[in-house]
Amino acid sequence: MEERGTGIYSALILPDIQQMIEQGDRDGLRAFCEDLYPGIAAEILERLDPEDAWKVLSTTSPERQAEIFGFFSMPFQLELVRLLYAKDRQKLSRLIEAMAPDDRADLLERLPEETVEEILPLIAQAERADIRRLLSFPEGSAGAIMTTEYASLPEDITVREALERLRLQAPDRETIYYVYITDADRRLRGLVSLRQLILAKPDAKLSDIMEKDVVSVRVDDDQEEVARTLAKYDFIAIPVTDDQNRLVGIVTHDDVIDVLQEEATEDAQLAAAITPLEDPYLSTPIPVLARKRVLWLVILLGTASITAAVLNHYSSANVSHEWLVMFIPMVMATGGNCGTQSAALVIRMLALVRLTREENMRLAGRELVVALILGSVLATVALVAASLFVSLAQALVVATTVFLVVLIGTIVGAMLPVLFNSLGMDPALMSNPLITSLVDVLGIVTYYNVAKVMIALFGIP
């Protein structure tokens, strides 16, 4: 969850909350918790220190506590858990019991294993079993983000009976808009929406009105694939099944929004050569921020040292043809910029769709054509610009190099993310700074070799 702005509610209500805490006004604090939308209440309480925030939450029911708690940022949730773990583990266990299954699984994953093992025995058996099952799924999988609070019914009952049963299930379910039809072994048989139930004749059987071709995901599918599937079909929720087609949970649209935000943030940070942060920026300790950035900076420094070594290798050419040095920044910048553009387009596309081998080849062909067009335009501009400072023959060396560097940068920037993706790696690892550094090295090698050949062929001074 990202940082929130202060907002008008914080500015207006926070002083009153602090006054009520000082006066011990539990009735007023309870009204605050129960009358405001949980998200707004959480935004205000997160401005307090954890001890005062818990004083406010302790005035309301565990169910309402859990609703508000779910809107806190993860670092603040962890601070509150540490506070309750030290002060009152029974209250902590009741709070965790009341949380949505997917939310409490996310929370417990961030706690030390020994802390989790001490808390679990205090939680009711049914919730404890559910927690262990959700924690067993790999991070980033459908099982790790799903909830087990779904509505399900057998197929042999009438619409009238279905609505009666649904009224009983509704208070404990995350959504009842989709009702999943299962058999005695929990195998997914079909789907019926609440709209269909309301519009259908009361005596109609569910087996006659349900949709039998249900789009679902497997419990071990990657969360990005789940998000793409749900977005593709505009679902509110999507069922999650095991390898025997048994319904084990659902992933709802709000969870998918969180996944998309998380993945977009991760890709943006990787694109800037930063190891992704687990928490929002302002909640991340400075030593962690430095550690997340230093590794890539060392790698980039190493790549830059290769560029320096290449330049040193061609130092004799610089002595005999001093004009070559003048255009090194132009060559390096042009190649790096082209590579960065291609990488940004391709990495974003790969985050949204899964390409076949034929589509990869089509992508390479398109980028080659684009590179030829861009190379021609930029080479012409480079020829004109360089001829203002050197002879036309020398400017032609620069223009030819720019054309080739644009081709190299565009193809490298486009195809390295595709290669990483085909190897099952995150294409965003091909960060813009890394692409730029790689193209810099290739650009310098190209520049001096083109110059060497053309100087020899045409006797350019």
N, C-alpha and C positions, 0 to 999 in steps of 0.2 A: 504494500500500500504506500502511495507516494505522500510527500509532505502536503499539508493543507495550508491554505492561507488563513490569516487570523480571522477574517470574516466579521460581519456585523454582530453575529450572535456572541462571539467571544468578547468583543469590546463592550457590549451592553450588559451581558448576563454574568460574566466572570466575577466582577466585583461583588455582586449579590451572592454568588455561590460562596465566595471566600468569607463573606460576612456571616452567612448561615452556618458555615463550618465552625467559625469562631464562637457563635452563640449556641451551637449544638442543636440547631433547628432541624430535627430529623423529618418532621412533616413537610417542611419546605423543600428539603433535599429529595425526599421521596417524590413529591409532586414534580420536581425538575426532571427526575429520571423517567417518570411515567407519562408526563404530558408532552415532552419534546420527542421529536423523531430521534431514534437511537443514534443515527449518524451525526446529527447536530450536537446531541449530548456528548458523544465521544469527542468531537472536535473541541468542545469547551473543556472537558475534563482532562484532555491531554496537555492543556496549558498548566495544569497543576502538577505538583510533585506526586509520585505514586501513592504515598501515604494518604494525602488529602483526597486523591481520586478514589481510593478505596473507601474512605470514610463516607463519601457520597454514594458509591455503589452499594455499600453495605445496608443502606436504608430501604432497598427495594428487593424484589424476589430474585432467586437465582436465574429464573427464565429471562427476566428483564436485564439482569446483570450480563448474561451471556449475549443478549442482543446488542447491548452497547459495547461490550468487550470486543465483539467481532469487528467493530469499526476502528478500533485502535490500530496504530501502526505496530508491526511486529516487535520492534525494540521496546515499545511501551508495554505491550502485552507481556514480554519477558520480564520487564522490571516489576510489574504487578505480580506475576507468578512467583518471582523470587521473594517478594515481600510476604505473600500469603504462605509460601512454603516455610518461611521462617516463623510466622506468627500463628497461623491456623490452617493446618492441612485439611481439616474436615471441610471448611468453607471453600478451599481451593478445589477439592474433589467434587463438591456440589456444583461449583461453577463449570468445571470441565464436563460434568455429566449433562448440563443444560445446553452446552454448545452444540452447534451443528457438527455432524460427524467429520466433514471435510475440514472445517475450521479447526477443530481440536486436534485432528491429525497433523495439520500444518504446524500448530503450536508445539505439540509434543515432539515433533521431529527436530525442533530447534533446541530442545532441552537436553542436558546431559543424560546419558542412558541410566545412570544410577538414580537420578532424580525421578525419571519416569517410572522405574521399577518400584520406587518407594510410594509413588502416588497411586499407581494402578490398583493395588489391593484395597484402597479406600473407595474405589468406584464400583458401582453396581455391576454384577456379573455380565448382564446383557451388553452394557456400554463398554465394559472392559474387553469383551470378546471382539466387539466391533472395532475398537481402537487397535487392538493387536493385528487384526486382519488388514486394516487400512495402512498401518505402519509397515506391513510386510511387502507392500508393492514398491517397485523401484521409483525413485524420485523422478519426476517428469513424465510418468506414465499416466494413462487414463485412470488406473486404480488409485493413484496417489491423489488425484483431484476430484474424484467422484464422491457423491454422498449416497448413503444407503437409505435415506428417507424418501422413498418413492411410493407411489400409489399403485397397487396391483390387484387384479381380480381374476377369477376363473372365467372361462369362456362360456360355460353352460348355464349362466344365470341371466335373468331378464334385466332390462334397463332399469325397471323399478327397483329391483333388488340391488342393482349396482349403485344407484344413487343413495340408497339407505346405507350400504356398507361404506361408501365413499364419505358420507357425513361423519362416520366414526373414525375413519382413517385421517381425515383432513387436518385435525389439530397437530398431528405429529409428522406431517409430511412437508417437504420443502416446496413442492408444487403438486397441484392436483389437476392441472390443465391437461396433462397427458396421463392416461391410465394404461398401464401395461398389462396385457393379458398373458398369464402364465399357466402352465399345467401343474400337476401335483409335485413334479420334480423341479419347479421353478424355471423350466425352459420357456424362453420367450416365444409366444405363439402369435401375438398381434398387438395392436395399439388402437385405442379409442380415445378421442379427445373429449373434454368436458362439453364442448359445443355439440358434438355428435350425440352425447348422452341426453342433453337437454332437448334437442330437436327430434330425437327418435321416439317411436311409439313405446309406451311403457312396457308392453308385453313382448317387445322384440328381444331376441337373444343377442348377447354380445358377439357370439360367433358369426352372426349374420351381418353385423354392422361394422365389425372391427377391420382395420387394415392389416392384411396378412404379410405384406412385404415391408418389413420394418427395417429401416436403416439403423444400424448399430455399430459400435466400435468394440474392439477387444480390450480386455483389461490391461494388457501389456502394450497397447498402442502408444506411440509418443503423443504427448499432450498437444504439440503443434498440429499433428495430424487430426486429432480430435477437434481442435478449434477450427481447422479448415473445413472439416466435414460438417460441423454444426452451422458454420457461417454459409457454406455452400447451399444448404437446404433451408436456411432461415428458421431453424428449430428453436424452441424455447429450451428444450432439453433433449439429450440423446442417451439412449440406453447403453449400458456397458455390460458385456457378457463374457463368460469364460470360454475355454476351448470346447465345452460341451453345450454351448448356447444357453447356459443358465444365466438368468438375470442376476447380477451382483450389485448393481447400482446405476446411478444416472449422473451425467455431467450437465449442469445447468448453464444457462447463458451468462449469468453473472460470474461463474467460475471461468468461463471461456474469455470473458473480457479481461479478467485478472491475468490469465495466461498470455493473451495477446499483448497486454501492457508490459508484462514481465519479459516476454521474448523481444519486443521492440526495443525496450530499454537495454537488454543484454546485447542485441545486435548493434545498437548505437554505440555502446561502450566498446565493444570489440572492434567496431569500425574505426574508433579513435585510438586503438591499441591500448585499451585498458582492460584488465581482467575484470569481468562483471562483478559489481557490488551486490552483496546479499541484502543490504538494507538501504533505505533512502540516503542520499548524499549527506544531509545534515545530521543523520543519526549514526553515520559511520565514523568511528574514531580516526583521528589524523594518522596514527601509525598504520592503520589498515589501508587508508587511502594511499599512503606512500607505497606500501607493499604491493598493492594492486597495480600500481603504475610503473614501478621501478623495473620489473622484469622485462616488459616490452621495451622500455626505454634503453635498457642494456642491449637487447637484441638489435634494436634500431641503430644504436651506437656502433655495434659490431658491423652491421651492414654498411654504415657510413664509412667505417674504417676501410672496408673493401674498396669503396669508391676512391678514397684517398690513395690506396695502394695502386689502383688502376691509373689514377692521375700521375702518380710518381713514375709508373712504368713508362708513360708517354712523355716524360719531362723533356727528353731530348727534342721531341717534335716542337714543344713549346719554345725551346731556345732558338731553333732555326726558323720557326714560323710563329712569331709572337702573336699574330692576329687570331690564332686559334683559341687562345685563352679568353678573348673577349666574348666569345659566343657560347662558352660552356654553360653559363646560367640559363640561356635561352633554350639550349638543347635539353638540359636536365628538367627544367620547369615544364616544357611542352610535353615531354614523354610522361612525366609524373602526373600532370593534369589529365591527360587522356586516359591513363591507367586508372586513376581515381574515379573518373566519370563512369567508365565501363564497369568497374567493380561495384560502385554504388547501385547502378541499375540492375546488374545481375544478382547481387546479393539480396536485394529487396525482392526481386522476382522469385528467387529460390525460396524465400521465406513464405511466399503465398501459394506457390504451385510446385508440384513434383514433375520434373521433366523426364521424358523418355530419351533413349539414346538418339532417336531420330530428331527429336526436338533440340538436343544438345548440338547436333551437327548443324541444324538450321540456325541456331543461335550463333555458332561460330561463323557461318556464312554471312549472316546479317552484319555481325560486327566487322567482318573483313571488308564488306562493301562500304560500311560507314567509315571505317578507317581510311579507305582509299579516297573517299570524298573529303574527309577532314584533312588528311595528309596533303592532298592537292591544294586545298585552300590555304592551309597554314604554311606550306612550303612556298607558295607564291608571296604571302605576306612576309615571310622570313627573307626571301630573296630581295624584296624591295627594301626592307629595313636594313639588312646587312650591306647592301650596295651603297648605303649612305655613308658607310665607314670604311669599306674596303673595296677592292676591285670587283668587277662583275664575276670574274672567274672564281675569286675567293668566296664571294657571296653564293655562288652556285654550289660550292661545297657545303655551306651551311644549310641551304635550302634542301639539298638532297638528303642530308642527315636528318633534318626535321621531318621530311616525308617518311623516312624509314623508322624514325623513333616513334612517330605517331602510330604507325602500323604495329610496332612492337608493343608499345604501351597499351594500345587498345586491346590487342589479342591477349596479352598477359593479364590485364585487368579483368577481362571477361572470362577467360578460360581457367585461371587458377581457382576461383571460387567454384566453378563447375567441377573441376577435378576433386577438390576437397569434398564437395557434396556427393560425388559418385563413390568416394571412399568411405562414406558414412560419417564424415567429419563436418563440423559446423562451417559453412562457407564464409561466415562473418569473421573467421580467424584470419582471413586474408584482408587485414585491416588496410585502410587507406595509406597510413604512413609506411607500412611494410611494402605495399605495392609500389609506392613512390620510390622507396629505397632500392628495390629490386630493379625498377625501370631506370633509375639513375645509373646504376652500374652498367646495364646493357646499353644505355644511351651513350655513355662515355666511350665504351669499347667500339660501338658503331661509329661514333663521330670521328675518332682518330683513325680507324681503319678506312673509312670512306675518304678522309682527307689524304691518307697515305697513298691510296690507289689513284685518286684524281690528281694529286700533285705530281705523281710519277707519270701518269698518262699524258697530262696536258702541260706539264712544266710550270705549274702555278707557283709563284714566288712566295 
